[in-house]
């Protein structure tokens, strides 16, 4: 990207602030934000938010290490959370409504995972029931939750979410996002 994508401005706030606000508005608690690269700048951007911030010193090894750090923090907090949600700051079209609907679905199906479905795949955001916390803490750093979502024998309930397909990874992705937002605003 050339800059921290979490701190890119979207609708008057950063992508990270947007993700945190959507998560809080969906009623998720506690909200744990795992930081790695450029942690001080990211911490400063959300310092006023009611979130727990966890430093992942192993962030270079991959997403699995960040997931494990978040699960450790959740366990250390002693919460009795029935599930955990994995949400990324770089999917700005995900709303509190989407997250709330996924949460509601989680409590009505027997499968231990609810995963967004877009572009023909299961991905994040995804919710995992408590029975998978140990598996999440033991993920291979380089794969993250992908193996649980796509390559395991675990049943996964898919939640159609075409908005999840927009993942800001390049300047072109961000330009497409801002151009689409501007076009919508002008109509």
matplotlib code that plots the C-alpha trace (Angstrom):
import matplotlib.pyplot as plt

x = [0.0, 2.8, 1.1, -0.8, -4.0, -5.7, -5.2, -6.6, -9.5, -12.9, -16.1, -14.5, -12.5, -9.9, -10.6, -9.7, -12.0, -14.8, -14.3, -14.2, -17.4, -19.2, -18.2, -19.3, -22.6, -23.2, -23.0, -19.8, -18.0, -15.2, -13.6, -9.9, -7.7, -4.4, -1.6, 1.7, 3.5, 3.5, 1.7, 2.1, 0.4, -2.5, -2.8, -3.0, -5.8, -8.1, -6.9, -10.4, -12.3, -13.5, -11.4, -8.6, -5.4, -3.0, 0.6, 1.6, 5.4, 5.2, 3.1, 5.7, 5.0, 1.5, -2.2, -2.3, 0.0, -2.4, -5.4, -3.5, -2.6, -6.3, -7.5, -4.9, -6.1, -9.7, -8.8, -6.7, -9.7, -11.7, -14.7, -17.4, -17.7, -19.7, -17.9, -15.2, -15.5, -12.6, -13.0, -10.5, -10.1, -9.6, -13.2, -14.9, -18.2, -18.9, -21.6, -22.9, -26.0, -24.0, -22.2, -25.4, -27.1, -24.1, -24.2, -27.9, -27.3, -24.5, -27.0, -29.5, -27.3, -25.4, -22.2, -19.3, -18.4, -20.3, -18.2, -18.8, -19.1, -18.0, -16.3, -17.1, -15.1, -15.6, -13.7, -13.9, -15.7, -16.2, -17.5, -16.2, -17.9, -16.0, -15.3, -12.8, -10.8, -8.0, -7.9, -7.7, -4.9, -2.9, -3.3, -0.2, 0.9, 1.2, -2.4, -4.5, -8.1, -8.2, -7.6, -10.5, -12.8, -11.9, -9.8, -11.2, -13.9, -15.6, -19.1, -19.2, -22.4, -22.0, -23.4, -23.7, -21.8, -20.8, -19.5, -16.7, -15.2, -13.9, -10.6, -8.4, -4.9, -3.6, -3.8, -6.1, -8.5, -8.7, -9.2, -12.1, -13.6, -13.4, -14.6, -17.6, -18.4, -18.2, -20.4, -23.0, -22.9, -23.5, -26.6]
y = [0.0, 2.4, 3.4, 1.8, 0.7, 0.5, 4.3, 5.2, 7.7, 6.3, 8.2, 10.6, 8.1, 5.5, 2.0, 0.7, 3.1, 2.2, -1.6, -1.0, 1.1, -1.5, -4.2, -2.3, -1.3, -5.0, -5.6, -7.5, -7.3, -7.3, -6.0, -7.0, -5.3, -7.1, -4.8, -5.6, -3.5, 0.2, -0.5, 3.0, 4.7, 2.2, 2.4, 6.2, 6.0, 4.0, 5.2, 6.7, 3.6, 1.1, -1.8, -4.0, -3.7, -6.6, -6.3, -9.2, -9.2, -12.2, -10.5, -11.1, -14.8, -14.5, -14.0, -17.1, -15.5, -12.5, -14.8, -16.7, -13.4, -12.3, -15.7, -15.6, -12.1, -13.2, -16.1, -13.9, -11.6, -14.5, -13.8, -16.4, -15.6, -18.1, -17.3, -15.1, -13.0, -12.5, -9.1, -7.2, -3.5, -3.8, -4.8, -1.4, -2.4, -4.8, -3.2, -3.7, -5.1, -7.8, -8.7, -8.7, -11.1, -13.4, -13.4, -14.2, -17.1, -18.5, -19.1, -20.9, -23.5, -26.4, -25.7, -24.2, -21.7, -19.0, -17.6, -14.9, -16.2, -14.1, -14.9, -18.6, -18.9, -18.9, -16.1, -13.4, -12.0, -15.3, -16.4, -19.4, -21.0, -21.5, -25.1, -23.9, -21.5, -24.0, -24.8, -21.0, -20.6, -23.4, -22.2, -22.3, -18.6, -18.5, -19.8, -18.1, -19.3, -20.3, -24.0, -24.1, -22.3, -24.2, -27.3, -29.0, -31.5, -28.9, -27.9, -24.3, -22.3, -19.8, -16.3, -14.8, -11.4, -10.0, -6.9, -9.0, -9.3, -5.7, -6.1, -3.1, -4.4, -2.1, 1.6, 0.5, -1.2, 1.9, 4.1, 1.8, 2.1, 5.9, 6.3, 4.1, 5.9, 9.3, 8.1, 6.9, 10.2, 12.2, 10.2]
z = [0.0, 0.7, 4.0, 6.8, 5.3, 8.7, 8.9, 5.5, 5.7, 4.9, 5.5, 7.9, 10.0, 9.5, 8.2, 11.7, 13.5, 11.0, 11.7, 15.5, 15.4, 13.3, 15.7, 18.8, 17.1, 16.5, 20.2, 20.3, 23.6, 24.5, 21.3, 21.1, 18.5, 17.8, 16.6, 15.1, 12.5, 13.3, 16.6, 18.1, 15.3, 15.3, 19.1, 18.9, 16.2, 18.5, 21.9, 22.7, 21.6, 24.3, 23.1, 24.4, 22.5, 22.3, 20.9, 18.7, 18.5, 16.1, 13.5, 10.8, 11.0, 9.8, 10.6, 12.8, 15.3, 15.6, 16.1, 18.8, 20.5, 20.5, 21.9, 24.7, 25.6, 25.6, 27.9, 30.2, 30.6, 32.0, 29.9, 29.3, 25.6, 23.7, 20.5, 18.9, 15.7, 13.4, 11.6, 9.5, 9.1, 5.4, 4.5, 4.9, 3.4, 6.3, 8.6, 12.1, 10.4, 8.7, 11.9, 13.9, 11.4, 11.5, 15.3, 15.3, 12.9, 15.1, 17.8, 15.6, 13.8, 15.1, 13.2, 15.2, 12.5, 10.6, 7.7, 5.2, 1.6, -1.3, -4.6, -4.1, -0.9, 2.9, 4.5, 7.2, 8.9, 10.6, 14.0, 15.9, 18.9, 22.1, 21.4, 18.7, 20.9, 21.4, 17.7, 17.0, 19.5, 17.8, 14.2, 12.0, 11.8, 8.1, 7.3, 9.9, 10.1, 6.5, 7.2, 9.7, 7.2, 4.0, 4.7, 7.7, 8.5, 10.6, 9.5, 8.4, 7.9, 5.1, 5.3, 1.8, 2.0, -1.3, 0.5, 2.0, -1.4, -1.2, 0.6, 0.5, -0.2, -2.9, -3.8, -6.7, -4.2, -2.1, -5.2, -6.3, -2.8, -2.6, -6.2, -5.6, -2.4, -4.1, -7.0, -4.5, -2.6, -5.8, -6.8]

ax = plt.figure().add_subplot(projection="3d")
ax.plot(x, y, z, "-o")
ax.set_aspect("equal")
plt.show()
